[in-house]
Amino acid sequence: MLDDLLSWWHAQREQVAAYAASPHALWILFAMAFAESSFFPLPPDILLIALCIQDQTQAPLYALVCTAGSVLGGMFGFGLGRGGGRPLLDRLFRQERILAVERHYQRYDVWAVAIAGFTPIPYKVFTISAGVFRLDFWRFCLASLGSRGARFFLIAMAFYLCPPDKLLWIKRFVAEYDLWIGLAVIVGVIAGFLFLSRHGKRLARRDKERDHAKSDNAR
């Protein structure tokens, strides 16, 4: 299974390299960020980093495009969730993930969106479920803009402010340790899902204990 995942990552890296060299790279970055927030599994950070390495002077522009695409994609995902309802969510994601996300919304409201937007967890899990659970749309948009903008601009500005000799070292490092970077990305996504699931269960356990305590006090 690991070999299959790494082969998939290598194929994606080659595709991203082709995208970065395309004259339509900005549009592709926008489309990838849009899609990742609603239905696509590959995070746009990979193309964002490739473009920033290729031309660090344009890094703020790349971050802006990536943020705009992601926020608009999140709005689209929200609409899908609002229109498709719980049956759509059940078709797309495992039940344990849905319950974990629901617990986070019950506890943190749109702050769950802000936290998720900054993590390796695929963002579409939260954007679609936000529509299903009927969070306030405009507060959802603000949380999405804040978290996604912070994430993408943090990446882009790191390259924008990077000295040229350090940037050359980063290029060599990425080329030499490509598979290890891919493995780290895969592990990060899996770890994000595990954290989401376990933390959701922990919240459920706390809520149940609190309800029991209230019930006992009422007696």
ZIKA-V347552 format. One record per residue. N is the residue number from 1. RES is the residue in one letter. PHI is phi in whole degrees, -180 to 180 (999 if undefined). PSI is psi as a letter, one per 20 degrees, with the letter a starting at -180 (* if undefined). OMEGA is omega in whole degrees, -180 to 180 (none if undefined). Layout:
n-><N | N>
res-><RES | RES>
phi-><PHI | PHI>
psi-><PSI | PSI>
omega-><OMEGA | OMEGA>
This chain:
n-><1 | 2 | 3 | 4 | 5 | 6 | 7 | 8 | 9 | 10 | 11 | 12 | 13 | 14 | 15 | 16 | 17 | 18 | 19 | 20 | 21 | 22 | 23 | 24 | 25 | 26 | 27 | 28 | 29 | 30 | 31 | 32 | 33 | 34 | 35 | 36 | 37 | 38 | 39 | 40 | 41 | 42 | 43 | 44 | 45 | 46 | 47 | 48 | 49 | 50 | 51 | 52 | 53 | 54 | 55 | 56 | 57 | 58 | 59 | 60 | 61 | 62 | 63 | 64 | 65 | 66 | 67 | 68 | 69 | 70 | 71 | 72 | 73 | 74 | 75 | 76 | 77 | 78 | 79 | 80 | 81 | 82 | 83 | 84 | 85 | 86 | 87 | 88 | 89 | 90 | 91 | 92 | 93 | 94 | 95 | 96 | 97 | 98 | 99 | 100 | 101 | 102 | 103 | 104 | 105 | 106 | 107 | 108 | 109 | 110 | 111 | 112 | 113 | 114 | 115 | 116 | 117 | 118 | 119 | 120 | 121 | 122 | 123 | 124 | 125 | 126 | 127 | 128 | 129 | 130 | 131 | 132 | 133 | 134 | 135 | 136 | 137 | 138 | 139 | 140 | 141 | 142 | 143 | 144 | 145 | 146 | 147 | 148 | 149 | 150 | 151 | 152 | 153 | 154 | 155 | 156 | 157 | 158 | 159 | 160 | 161 | 162 | 163 | 164 | 165 | 166 | 167 | 168 | 169 | 170 | 171 | 172 | 173 | 174 | 175 | 176 | 177 | 178 | 179 | 180 | 181 | 182 | 183 | 184 | 185 | 186 | 187 | 188 | 189 | 190 | 191 | 192 | 193 | 194 | 195 | 196 | 197 | 198 | 199 | 200 | 201 | 202 | 203 | 204 | 205 | 206 | 207 | 208 | 209 | 210 | 211 | 212 | 213 | 214 | 215 | 216 | 217 | 218 | 219>
res-><M | L | D | D | L | L | S | W | W | H | A | Q | R | E | Q | V | A | A | Y | A | A | S | P | H | A | L | W | I | L | F | A | M | A | F | A | E | S | S | F | F | P | L | P | P | D | I | L | L | I | A | L | C | I | Q | D | Q | T | Q | A | P | L | Y | A | L | V | C | T | A | G | S | V | L | G | G | M | F | G | F | G | L | G | R | G | G | G | R | P | L | L | D | R | L | F | R | Q | E | R | I | L | A | V | E | R | H | Y | Q | R | Y | D | V | W | A | V | A | I | A | G | F | T | P | I | P | Y | K | V | F | T | I | S | A | G | V | F | R | L | D | F | W | R | F | C | L | A | S | L | G | S | R | G | A | R | F | F | L | I | A | M | A | F | Y | L | C | P | P | D | K | L | L | W | I | K | R | F | V | A | E | Y | D | L | W | I | G | L | A | V | I | V | G | V | I | A | G | F | L | F | L | S | R | H | G | K | R | L | A | R | R | D | K | E | R | D | H | A | K | S | D | N | A | R>
phi-><999 | -62 | -61 | -66 | -65 | -69 | -64 | -61 | -63 | -62 | -64 | -66 | -64 | -65 | -66 | -64 | -61 | -67 | -62 | -63 | -85 | -75 | -68 | -105 | -58 | -64 | -66 | -66 | -61 | -61 | -65 | -66 | -65 | -62 | -67 | -64 | -83 | -134 | -156 | -100 | -82 | -85 | -68 | -71 | -56 | -65 | -70 | -58 | -65 | -60 | -70 | -66 | -67 | -68 | -149 | -67 | -68 | -98 | -55 | -60 | -64 | -62 | -65 | -64 | -64 | -64 | -65 | -61 | -63 | -67 | -66 | -66 | -64 | -64 | -64 | -65 | -61 | -59 | -64 | -62 | -65 | -66 | -80 | -85 | 69 | -61 | -57 | -65 | -62 | -65 | -75 | -88 | -132 | -67 | -61 | -65 | -71 | -62 | -64 | -65 | -65 | -61 | -62 | -66 | -68 | -63 | -88 | -113 | 56 | -71 | -63 | -63 | -66 | -61 | -68 | -64 | -64 | -105 | -110 | -75 | -63 | -51 | -66 | -62 | -57 | -86 | -69 | -67 | -67 | -62 | -69 | -62 | -87 | 58 | -70 | -64 | -62 | -73 | -69 | -60 | -63 | -64 | -65 | -65 | -61 | -66 | -74 | -70 | -62 | -62 | -64 | -73 | -72 | -62 | -64 | -64 | -70 | -62 | -78 | -62 | -92 | -74 | -61 | -55 | -68 | -69 | -64 | -64 | -64 | -64 | -59 | -66 | -63 | -62 | -67 | -80 | -114 | -56 | -67 | -67 | -65 | -61 | -62 | -63 | -63 | -62 | -62 | -62 | -65 | -62 | -62 | -62 | -64 | -63 | -62 | -59 | -66 | -69 | -68 | -63 | -64 | -64 | -64 | -63 | -65 | -64 | -64 | -65 | -65 | -66 | -64 | -64 | -63 | -65 | -64 | -67 | -68 | -67 | -76>
psi-><g | g | h | g | g | h | g | g | g | g | g | h | g | h | g | h | h | h | g | h | i | q | i | k | h | g | h | g | g | g | g | g | g | g | h | h | i | h | i | p | h | p | q | i | h | g | h | g | g | g | h | h | h | g | n | h | h | j | g | h | g | g | h | g | g | g | g | g | g | g | g | h | h | h | h | g | g | g | h | g | g | g | h | h | a | h | h | g | g | h | h | h | q | q | h | h | h | g | h | g | g | g | g | h | h | h | g | i | c | i | h | h | g | g | g | h | i | j | r | i | p | p | h | h | g | h | g | g | h | h | g | g | j | l | q | p | g | h | h | g | g | g | h | g | g | g | g | g | g | g | g | h | h | g | g | g | h | h | h | h | i | p | q | h | h | h | h | h | h | g | g | g | g | g | h | h | k | g | h | h | g | g | g | h | g | g | h | g | g | g | h | g | g | g | g | g | g | h | h | g | h | g | g | g | g | g | h | g | h | g | h | g | g | g | g | h | h | h | *>
omega-><-180 | 178 | 179 | 180 | 180 | 176 | 177 | -180 | -179 | 179 | 179 | 179 | 178 | 179 | 179 | 177 | 177 | 177 | -178 | -179 | -177 | 175 | 179 | -174 | -179 | 178 | 179 | 177 | 178 | -178 | 180 | 179 | 178 | -176 | -178 | -180 | -176 | -179 | -173 | -174 | -173 | -180 | -179 | -179 | -177 | 178 | 178 | 180 | 179 | 180 | 179 | 177 | -178 | 180 | -175 | -179 | -179 | -175 | 179 | 178 | 180 | 180 | 179 | 180 | -179 | 179 | 180 | 180 | -178 | -179 | 179 | 176 | 176 | 177 | 177 | 177 | 177 | 179 | 177 | 180 | -179 | -178 | -176 | 178 | -176 | 178 | 178 | -180 | 180 | 179 | -173 | -171 | 176 | -178 | -178 | 178 | 179 | -180 | 179 | 179 | 180 | 178 | 180 | 178 | 179 | -177 | -170 | -179 | -176 | 176 | 176 | 177 | -179 | 180 | -178 | -179 | -178 | -175 | 178 | -180 | 178 | -170 | -177 | 177 | -176 | -178 | -180 | -179 | 177 | 176 | 179 | -177 | 172 | 171 | 177 | -172 | -174 | 174 | 174 | -180 | 179 | 179 | 179 | 179 | -178 | -176 | -179 | 178 | 179 | -178 | -175 | 179 | 176 | 177 | -175 | -177 | 176 | 178 | -179 | -178 | -177 | 176 | -177 | -180 | 177 | 179 | 177 | 178 | 179 | 178 | -180 | -179 | 180 | -180 | -175 | -174 | -177 | -177 | 178 | 177 | 177 | 178 | 179 | 178 | -180 | 179 | 179 | 179 | 179 | 179 | 178 | 178 | 179 | 178 | -180 | -178 | -177 | 179 | 177 | 177 | 179 | 178 | 179 | 180 | 179 | -180 | 180 | 179 | 179 | 179 | 178 | -180 | 178 | 180 | 180 | -180 | -180 | 179 | none>
